[in-house]
Amino acid sequence: MNVYPFIEAEKAQRRNVKRACELLKVCRAAYYAARGGQPCEHDRDDAALTVLITAEHKRSRGRYGAPRIHAELRRQGRRHSRKRVARLMRQRVGRPHLRGFPRNKDSVDCDEGAFHRMATVIDIASRRVVGFALADHLRTELVADALANAVAARDPAAG
């Protein structure tokens, strides 16, 4: 006997699918597998919302992000969360705009083409750099040298 139409009818009446599956001793995964891969209502709503988001994104010439597109949809009377709009945009519509920032921020390319690193020690009270060290590596010695330079520059009292 096929119990899946009964579960489908329960679902259509907005009843609990989990409870119907428990009563009929059918696992929910088997019920959803028997549906033949039909998209659920949420997926259908996402598809319709994606069409609207894509249209707004194109209308803004690709400049609007999720907050602005969400605001435009609210002005049109559509009520969806900003996070849902952002998720759909990430999945199907846009890509983040990549700006021209350097990829490796802890190194500076010098004229010779070698990478050099700089460690600094900043005085919290005066917010001034009191010691620094340069090296071509990122090992502990670089930080130790910067701290030794700061101590030598400030010459603190004992204790």
Backbone as JSON Lines, residues from 0, in Angstrom:
{"i":0,"aa":"M","n":[0.84,-1.17,0.0],"ca":[0.0,0.0,0.0],"c":[0.89,1.24,0.0]}
{"i":1,"aa":"N","n":[0.56,2.2,-0.83],"ca":[1.33,3.42,-0.96],"c":[0.77,4.47,0.01]}
{"i":2,"aa":"V","n":[1.55,4.85,1.01],"ca":[1.09,5.81,2.01],"c":[1.52,7.24,1.69]}
{"i":3,"aa":"Y","n":[2.31,7.4,0.66],"ca":[2.84,8.74,0.35],"c":[1.76,9.73,-0.07]}
{"i":4,"aa":"P","n":[0.71,9.33,-0.81],"ca":[-0.35,10.3,-1.11],"c":[-1.05,10.82,0.16]}
{"i":5,"aa":"F","n":[-1.2,9.95,1.15],"ca":[-1.8,10.4,2.41],"c":[-0.92,11.46,3.08]}
{"i":6,"aa":"I","n":[0.38,11.21,3.1],"ca":[1.3,12.19,3.71],"c":[1.28,13.49,2.92]}
{"i":7,"aa":"E","n":[1.21,13.38,1.6],"ca":[1.14,14.57,0.75],"c":[-0.13,15.37,1.05]}
{"i":8,"aa":"A","n":[-1.25,14.67,1.26],"ca":[-2.51,15.35,1.6],"c":[-2.4,16.04,2.96]}
{"i":9,"aa":"E","n":[-1.75,15.4,3.9],"ca":[-1.53,16.01,5.22],"c":[-0.7,17.28,5.09]}
{"i":10,"aa":"K","n":[0.32,17.21,4.25],"ca":[1.18,18.37,4.03],"c":[0.42,19.49,3.36]}
{"i":11,"aa":"A","n":[-0.46,19.16,2.4],"ca":[-1.25,20.17,1.7],"c":[-2.19,20.9,2.66]}
{"i":12,"aa":"Q","n":[-2.62,20.22,3.7],"ca":[-3.52,20.83,4.69],"c":[-2.73,21.5,5.82]}
{"i":13,"aa":"R","n":[-1.43,21.67,5.61],"ca":[-0.54,22.34,6.57],"c":[-0.46,21.59,7.89]}
{"i":14,"aa":"R","n":[-0.47,20.3,7.81],"ca":[-0.3,19.49,9.0],"c":[1.14,19.02,9.08]}
{"i":15,"aa":"N","n":[1.48,18.31,10.12],"ca":[2.85,17.93,10.41],"c":[3.25,16.67,9.64]}
{"i":16,"aa":"V","n":[4.2,16.81,8.74],"ca":[4.69,15.67,7.96],"c":[5.43,14.69,8.86]}
{"i":17,"aa":"K","n":[6.19,15.21,9.81],"ca":[6.95,14.33,10.7],"c":[6.0,13.41,11.47]}
{"i":18,"aa":"R","n":[4.93,13.98,11.99],"ca":[3.98,13.19,12.77],"c":[3.28,12.14,11.89]}
{"i":19,"aa":"A","n":[2.9,12.53,10.65],"ca":[2.25,11.58,9.74],"c":[3.19,10.43,9.4]}
{"i":20,"aa":"C","n":[4.45,10.72,9.2],"ca":[5.42,9.67,8.89],"c":[5.61,8.75,10.09]}
{"i":21,"aa":"E","n":[5.62,9.31,11.3],"ca":[5.76,8.48,12.49],"c":[4.56,7.55,12.66]}
{"i":22,"aa":"L","n":[3.36,8.08,12.42],"ca":[2.16,7.26,12.58],"c":[2.1,6.12,11.56]}
{"i":23,"aa":"L","n":[2.58,6.39,10.34],"ca":[2.54,5.38,9.28],"c":[3.81,4.53,9.25]}
{"i":24,"aa":"K","n":[4.73,4.81,10.17],"ca":[6.0,4.08,10.26],"c":[6.79,4.13,8.95]}
{"i":25,"aa":"V","n":[6.91,5.36,8.45],"ca":[7.67,5.63,7.22],"c":[8.7,6.68,7.57]}
{"i":26,"aa":"C","n":[9.9,6.49,7.09],"ca":[10.93,7.49,7.36],"c":[10.71,8.7,6.43]}
{"i":27,"aa":"R","n":[10.96,9.89,6.98],"ca":[10.72,11.11,6.2],"c":[11.6,11.18,4.96]}
{"i":28,"aa":"A","n":[12.81,10.67,5.06],"ca":[13.71,10.7,3.9],"c":[13.12,9.88,2.75]}
{"i":29,"aa":"A","n":[12.48,8.76,3.08],"ca":[11.86,7.94,2.03],"c":[10.68,8.68,1.4]}
{"i":30,"aa":"Y","n":[9.92,9.4,2.23],"ca":[8.8,10.18,1.68],"c":[9.3,11.24,0.72]}
{"i":31,"aa":"Y","n":[10.32,11.99,1.12],"ca":[10.83,13.06,0.26],"c":[11.51,12.48,-0.98]}
{"i":32,"aa":"A","n":[12.12,11.33,-0.87],"ca":[12.74,10.69,-2.04],"c":[11.66,10.22,-3.01]}
{"i":33,"aa":"A","n":[10.51,9.77,-2.48],"ca":[9.43,9.29,-3.33],"c":[8.73,10.42,-4.06]}
{"i":34,"aa":"R","n":[8.89,11.64,-3.59],"ca":[8.26,12.77,-4.26],"c":[8.85,13.03,-5.63]}
{"i":35,"aa":"G","n":[9.96,12.39,-5.93],"ca":[10.55,12.51,-7.25],"c":[11.38,13.77,-7.44]}
{"i":36,"aa":"G","n":[11.89,14.31,-6.36],"ca":[12.75,15.48,-6.47],"c":[12.02,16.76,-6.79]}
{"i":37,"aa":"Q","n":[10.71,16.81,-6.54],"ca":[9.97,18.05,-6.77],"c":[10.44,19.08,-5.76]}
{"i":38,"aa":"P","n":[10.62,20.32,-6.2],"ca":[11.07,21.34,-5.26],"c":[9.97,21.67,-4.25]}
{"i":39,"aa":"C","n":[10.37,21.96,-3.05],"ca":[9.4,22.32,-2.02],"c":[8.93,23.76,-2.24]}
{"i":40,"aa":"E","n":[7.97,24.17,-1.45],"ca":[7.38,25.51,-1.62],"c":[8.42,26.6,-1.37]}
{"i":41,"aa":"H","n":[9.29,26.39,-0.41],"ca":[10.33,27.39,-0.11],"c":[11.28,27.56,-1.29]}
{"i":42,"aa":"D","n":[11.66,26.45,-1.92],"ca":[12.53,26.53,-3.1],"c":[11.84,27.24,-4.25]}
{"i":43,"aa":"R","n":[10.54,26.98,-4.42],"ca":[9.79,27.67,-5.48],"c":[9.71,29.17,-5.2]}
{"i":44,"aa":"D","n":[9.49,29.53,-3.93],"ca":[9.48,30.94,-3.55],"c":[10.84,31.58,-3.78]}
{"i":45,"aa":"D","n":[11.91,30.83,-3.45],"ca":[13.27,31.35,-3.7],"c":[13.5,31.61,-5.18]}
{"i":46,"aa":"A","n":[13.02,30.71,-6.03],"ca":[13.19,30.89,-7.48],"c":[12.47,32.14,-7.96]}
{"i":47,"aa":"A","n":[11.24,32.35,-7.47],"ca":[10.49,33.54,-7.87],"c":[11.15,34.8,-7.35]}
{"i":48,"aa":"L","n":[11.65,34.75,-6.11],"ca":[12.32,35.91,-5.54],"c":[13.64,36.19,-6.26]}
{"i":49,"aa":"T","n":[14.31,35.16,-6.7],"ca":[15.56,35.35,-7.44],"c":[15.32,36.11,-8.74]}
{"i":50,"aa":"V","n":[14.21,35.84,-9.4],"ca":[13.88,36.57,-10.63],"c":[13.73,38.06,-10.32]}
{"i":51,"aa":"L","n":[13.04,38.38,-9.23],"ca":[12.88,39.79,-8.84],"c":[14.21,40.43,-8.46]}
{"i":52,"aa":"I","n":[15.02,39.69,-7.72],"ca":[16.32,40.21,-7.29],"c":[17.2,40.47,-8.51]}
{"i":53,"aa":"T","n":[17.21,39.53,-9.45],"ca":[18.02,39.69,-10.66],"c":[17.58,40.91,-11.45]}
{"i":54,"aa":"A","n":[16.27,41.13,-11.54],"ca":[15.76,42.29,-12.27],"c":[16.2,43.58,-11.6]}
{"i":55,"aa":"E","n":[16.11,43.65,-10.27],"ca":[16.54,44.85,-9.54],"c":[18.05,45.06,-9.67]}
{"i":56,"aa":"H","n":[18.78,43.96,-9.63],"ca":[20.24,44.04,-9.74],"c":[20.63,44.57,-11.11]}
{"i":57,"aa":"K","n":[19.95,44.1,-12.15],"ca":[20.25,44.59,-13.5],"c":[19.81,46.04,-13.66]}
{"i":58,"aa":"R","n":[18.67,46.39,-13.04],"ca":[18.17,47.77,-13.14],"c":[19.16,48.75,-12.5]}
{"i":59,"aa":"S","n":[19.84,48.3,-11.46],"ca":[20.83,49.16,-10.81],"c":[22.21,49.05,-11.46]}
{"i":60,"aa":"R","n":[22.27,48.36,-12.58],"ca":[23.51,48.13,-13.33],"c":[24.56,47.44,-12.46]}
{"i":61,"aa":"G","n":[24.1,46.53,-11.6],"ca":[25.0,45.72,-10.79],"c":[25.6,46.45,-9.62]}
{"i":62,"aa":"R","n":[25.08,47.61,-9.28],"ca":[25.67,48.41,-8.21],"c":[25.03,48.16,-6.86]}
{"i":63,"aa":"Y","n":[23.78,47.74,-6.84],"ca":[23.09,47.56,-5.57],"c":[23.47,46.24,-4.93]}
{"i":64,"aa":"G","n":[23.67,46.28,-3.63],"ca":[23.9,45.07,-2.87],"c":[22.6,44.62,-2.2]}
{"i":65,"aa":"A","n":[22.72,43.68,-1.3],"ca":[21.54,43.11,-0.65],"c":[20.72,44.14,0.13]}
{"i":66,"aa":"P","n":[21.33,45.07,0.88],"ca":[20.5,46.02,1.63],"c":[19.64,46.91,0.73]}
{"i":67,"aa":"R","n":[20.21,47.41,-0.34],"ca":[19.44,48.28,-1.23],"c":[18.39,47.52,-2.01]}
{"i":68,"aa":"I","n":[18.73,46.32,-2.46],"ca":[17.75,45.52,-3.18],"c":[16.62,45.12,-2.24]}
{"i":69,"aa":"H","n":[16.95,44.8,-1.0],"ca":[15.92,44.5,-0.01],"c":[15.0,45.69,0.18]}
{"i":70,"aa":"A","n":[15.56,46.89,0.26],"ca":[14.75,48.1,0.42],"c":[13.85,48.32,-0.79]}
{"i":71,"aa":"E","n":[14.38,48.09,-1.99],"ca":[13.56,48.24,-3.2],"c":[12.4,47.24,-3.22]}
{"i":72,"aa":"L","n":[12.66,46.02,-2.82],"ca":[11.6,45.02,-2.79],"c":[10.54,45.37,-1.74]}
{"i":73,"aa":"R","n":[10.96,45.94,-0.62],"ca":[9.98,46.37,0.39],"c":[9.11,47.5,-0.12]}
{"i":74,"aa":"R","n":[9.72,48.4,-0.9],"ca":[8.93,49.48,-1.49],"c":[7.89,48.95,-2.46]}
{"i":75,"aa":"Q","n":[8.19,47.81,-3.09],"ca":[7.25,47.2,-4.02],"c":[6.21,46.33,-3.3]}
{"i":76,"aa":"G","n":[6.31,46.25,-1.98],"ca":[5.35,45.47,-1.21],"c":[5.77,44.04,-0.93]}
{"i":77,"aa":"R","n":[6.97,43.67,-1.28],"ca":[7.48,42.32,-1.01],"c":[8.13,42.33,0.37]}
{"i":78,"aa":"R","n":[7.77,41.38,1.18],"ca":[8.32,41.31,2.53],"c":[9.15,40.05,2.68]}
{"i":79,"aa":"H","n":[10.45,40.22,2.58],"ca":[11.41,39.13,2.77],"c":[12.53,39.67,3.64]}
{"i":80,"aa":"S","n":[13.22,38.8,4.32],"ca":[14.31,39.26,5.17],"c":[15.52,39.65,4.32]}
{"i":81,"aa":"R","n":[16.31,40.56,4.87],"ca":[17.52,40.99,4.17],"c":[18.5,39.84,4.04]}
{"i":82,"aa":"K","n":[18.54,38.97,5.05],"ca":[19.46,37.83,5.0],"c":[19.08,36.86,3.88]}
{"i":83,"aa":"R","n":[17.77,36.7,3.65],"ca":[17.34,35.82,2.57],"c":[17.74,36.41,1.22]}
{"i":84,"aa":"V","n":[17.55,37.72,1.07],"ca":[17.96,38.39,-0.17],"c":[19.47,38.26,-0.37]}
{"i":85,"aa":"A","n":[20.23,38.44,0.71],"ca":[21.69,38.32,0.61],"c":[22.09,36.9,0.22]}
{"i":86,"aa":"R","n":[21.43,35.89,0.81],"ca":[21.76,34.5,0.49],"c":[21.49,34.2,-0.98]}
{"i":87,"aa":"L","n":[20.34,34.66,-1.47],"ca":[20.01,34.41,-2.88],"c":[20.96,35.15,-3.81]}
{"i":88,"aa":"M","n":[21.36,36.35,-3.42],"ca":[22.32,37.08,-4.25],"c":[23.66,36.36,-4.28]}
{"i":89,"aa":"R","n":[24.1,35.86,-3.13],"ca":[25.37,35.13,-3.1],"c":[25.3,33.89,-3.97]}
{"i":90,"aa":"Q","n":[24.17,33.17,-3.91],"ca":[24.05,31.91,-4.62],"c":[23.87,32.09,-6.13]}
{"i":91,"aa":"R","n":[23.1,33.08,-6.52],"ca":[22.66,33.08,-7.91],"c":[22.89,34.36,-8.69]}
{"i":92,"aa":"V","n":[23.06,35.5,-8.02],"ca":[23.05,36.76,-8.77],"c":[24.43,37.35,-8.94]}
{"i":93,"aa":"G","n":[24.95,37.91,-7.87],"ca":[26.15,38.72,-8.03],"c":[27.36,38.12,-7.39]}
{"i":94,"aa":"R","n":[28.43,38.85,-7.51],"ca":[29.67,38.48,-6.85],"c":[30.19,39.74,-6.18]}
{"i":95,"aa":"P","n":[30.94,39.61,-5.11],"ca":[31.42,40.81,-4.44],"c":[32.41,41.57,-5.33]}
{"i":96,"aa":"H","n":[32.36,42.89,-5.24],"ca":[33.26,43.72,-6.02],"c":[34.65,43.67,-5.4]}
{"i":97,"aa":"L","n":[35.62,43.24,-6.15],"ca":[36.99,43.12,-5.64],"c":[37.73,44.44,-5.87]}
{"i":98,"aa":"R","n":[38.18,45.02,-4.81],"ca":[38.9,46.29,-4.92],"c":[40.4,46.01,-5.05]}
{"i":99,"aa":"G","n":[41.15,47.01,-5.38],"ca":[42.57,46.84,-5.65],"c":[43.44,46.9,-4.43]}
{"i":100,"aa":"F","n":[43.14,46.13,-3.39],"ca":[43.98,46.13,-2.21],"c":[45.05,45.06,-2.36]}
{"i":101,"aa":"P","n":[46.2,45.26,-1.7],"ca":[47.25,44.25,-1.8],"c":[46.82,42.94,-1.14]}
{"i":102,"aa":"R","n":[47.26,41.85,-1.71],"ca":[46.87,40.53,-1.21],"c":[47.58,40.2,0.11]}
{"i":103,"aa":"N","n":[48.87,40.52,0.21],"ca":[49.65,40.16,1.38],"c":[49.97,41.44,2.15]}
{"i":104,"aa":"K","n":[49.28,41.66,3.24],"ca":[49.39,42.94,3.93],"c":[50.54,42.98,4.93]}
{"i":105,"aa":"D","n":[51.15,41.85,5.23],"ca":[52.21,41.87,6.23],"c":[53.58,42.01,5.61]}
{"i":106,"aa":"S","n":[53.65,42.21,4.3],"ca":[54.95,42.37,3.67],"c":[54.91,43.53,2.68]}
{"i":107,"aa":"V","n":[56.07,44.12,2.47],"ca":[56.19,45.25,1.56],"c":[57.2,44.88,0.49]}
{"i":108,"aa":"D","n":[56.91,45.12,-0.76],"ca":[57.82,44.8,-1.86],"c":[58.8,45.95,-2.05]}
{"i":109,"aa":"C","n":[60.06,45.69,-1.75],"ca":[61.08,46.72,-1.87],"c":[61.62,46.78,-3.3]}
{"i":110,"aa":"D","n":[62.52,47.73,-3.55],"ca":[63.07,47.91,-4.89],"c":[63.83,46.68,-5.38]}
{"i":111,"aa":"E","n":[64.48,45.97,-4.46],"ca":[65.26,44.8,-4.86],"c":[64.38,43.61,-5.2]}
{"i":112,"aa":"G","n":[63.11,43.68,-4.86],"ca":[62.21,42.57,-5.14],"c":[62.1,41.59,-4.0]}
{"i":113,"aa":"A","n":[62.86,41.83,-2.9],"ca":[62.79,40.95,-1.75],"c":[61.7,41.44,-0.81]}
{"i":114,"aa":"F","n":[61.13,40.53,-0.06],"ca":[60.1,40.91,0.91],"c":[60.77,41.17,2.25]}
{"i":115,"aa":"H","n":[60.38,42.27,2.88],"ca":[60.88,42.62,4.19],"c":[59.7,42.81,5.12]}
{"i":116,"aa":"R","n":[59.89,42.39,6.38],"ca":[58.84,42.55,7.37],"c":[59.3,43.52,8.43]}
{"i":117,"aa":"M","n":[58.33,44.22,9.02],"ca":[58.64,45.19,10.05],"c":[57.75,44.93,11.26]}
{"i":118,"aa":"A","n":[58.38,44.85,12.43],"ca":[57.65,44.72,13.68],"c":[57.83,46.01,14.46]}
{"i":119,"aa":"T","n":[56.74,46.51,15.05],"ca":[56.82,47.75,15.81],"c":[56.3,47.52,17.21]}
{"i":120,"aa":"V","n":[56.82,48.35,18.15],"ca":[56.32,48.38,19.52],"c":[55.78,49.78,19.74]}
{"i":121,"aa":"I","n":[54.5,49.87,20.16],"ca":[53.84,51.16,20.32],"c":[53.57,51.38,21.8]}
{"i":122,"aa":"D","n":[53.92,52.59,22.28],"ca":[53.63,52.98,23.66],"c":[52.14,53.3,23.74]}
{"i":123,"aa":"I","n":[51.43,52.63,24.64],"ca":[49.98,52.8,24.73],"c":[49.61,54.2,25.2]}
{"i":124,"aa":"A","n":[50.38,54.75,26.13],"ca":[50.03,56.06,26.69],"c":[50.19,57.18,25.67]}
{"i":125,"aa":"S","n":[51.31,57.19,24.97],"ca":[51.57,58.29,24.02],"c":[51.18,57.94,22.59]}
{"i":126,"aa":"R","n":[50.88,56.67,22.36],"ca":[50.54,56.16,21.02],"c":[51.64,56.46,20.0]}
{"i":127,"aa":"R","n":[52.88,56.36,20.45],"ca":[54.03,56.56,19.56],"c":[54.78,55.27,19.39]}
{"i":128,"aa":"V","n":[55.43,55.12,18.24],"ca":[56.28,53.96,18.01],"c":[57.58,54.19,18.78]}
{"i":129,"aa":"V","n":[57.88,53.28,19.7],"ca":[59.08,53.45,20.52],"c":[60.17,52.47,20.13]}
{"i":130,"aa":"G","n":[59.85,51.48,19.31],"ca":[60.86,50.54,18.85],"c":[60.38,49.79,17.63]}
{"i":131,"aa":"F","n":[61.33,49.44,16.77],"ca":[60.97,48.68,15.58],"c":[62.15,47.83,15.14]}
{"i":132,"aa":"A","n":[61.88,46.87,14.27],"ca":[62.93,46.02,13.71],"c":[62.5,45.58,12.33]}
{"i":133,"aa":"L","n":[63.47,45.43,11.43],"ca":[63.23,44.97,10.06],"c":[63.94,43.64,9.85]}
{"i":134,"aa":"A","n":[63.32,42.76,9.08],"ca":[63.93,41.47,8.76],"c":[63.27,40.91,7.51]}
{"i":135,"aa":"D","n":[63.87,39.85,6.98],"ca":[63.28,39.21,5.8],"c":[62.53,37.94,6.18]}
{"i":136,"aa":"H","n":[62.16,37.81,7.47],"ca":[61.45,36.63,7.94],"c":[60.4,37.06,8.95]}
{"i":137,"aa":"L","n":[59.53,36.14,9.34],"ca":[58.5,36.4,10.35],"c":[58.68,35.47,11.54]}
{"i":138,"aa":"R","n":[59.91,35.39,12.03],"ca":[60.18,34.55,13.19],"c":[60.15,35.38,14.47]}
{"i":139,"aa":"T","n":[60.27,34.7,15.6],"ca":[60.17,35.34,16.91],"c":[61.28,36.37,17.12]}
{"i":140,"aa":"E","n":[62.43,36.15,16.5],"ca":[63.55,37.08,16.69],"c":[63.2,38.49,16.24]}
{"i":141,"aa":"L","n":[62.35,38.61,15.22],"ca":[61.95,39.93,14.72],"c":[61.22,40.71,15.82]}
{"i":142,"aa":"V","n":[60.3,40.06,16.5],"ca":[59.56,40.72,17.57],"c":[60.48,40.99,18.76]}
{"i":143,"aa":"A","n":[61.36,40.05,19.08],"ca":[62.28,40.24,20.2],"c":[63.21,41.42,19.94]}
{"i":144,"aa":"D","n":[63.69,41.57,18.7],"ca":[64.55,42.71,18.35],"c":[63.8,44.03,18.48]}
{"i":145,"aa":"A","n":[62.54,44.06,18.05],"ca":[61.74,45.29,18.16],"c":[61.53,45.66,19.62]}
{"i":146,"aa":"L","n":[61.29,44.67,20.47],"ca":[61.1,44.93,21.89],"c":[62.41,45.39,22.54]}
{"i":147,"aa":"A","n":[63.52,44.79,22.14],"ca":[64.83,45.22,22.68],"c":[65.12,46.66,22.27]}
{"i":148,"aa":"N","n":[64.79,47.05,21.04],"ca":[64.99,48.44,20.59],"c":[64.11,49.38,21.4]}
{"i":149,"aa":"A","n":[62.88,48.98,21.71],"ca":[61.99,49.84,22.49],"c":[62.51,50.04,23.9]}
{"i":150,"aa":"V","n":[63.01,48.97,24.5],"ca":[63.56,49.08,25.86],"c":[64.8,49.96,25.85]}
{"i":151,"aa":"A","n":[65.65,49.8,24.85],"ca":[66.86,50.63,24.77],"c":[66.5,52.11,24.53]}
{"i":152,"aa":"A","n":[65.47,52.38,23.76],"ca":[65.09,53.76,23.46],"c":[64.46,54.44,24.67]}
{"i":153,"aa":"R","n":[63.65,53.72,25.45],"ca":[62.95,54.32,26.58],"c":[63.77,54.29,27.87]}
{"i":154,"aa":"D","n":[64.68,53.33,27.98],"ca":[65.52,53.18,29.18],"c":[64.67,53.25,30.44]}
{"i":155,"aa":"P","n":[63.77,52.25,30.64],"ca":[62.87,52.32,31.79],"c":[63.6,52.07,33.1]}
{"i":156,"aa":"A","n":[63.0,52.56,34.17],"ca":[63.56,52.34,35.5],"c":[63.4,50.88,35.89]}
{"i":157,"aa":"A","n":[64.22,50.45,36.8],"ca":[64.17,49.04,37.23],"c":[62.84,48.75,37.89]}
{"i":158,"aa":"G","n":[62.31,47.57,37.64],"ca":[61.06,47.15,38.27],"c":[59.88,47.52,37.45]}
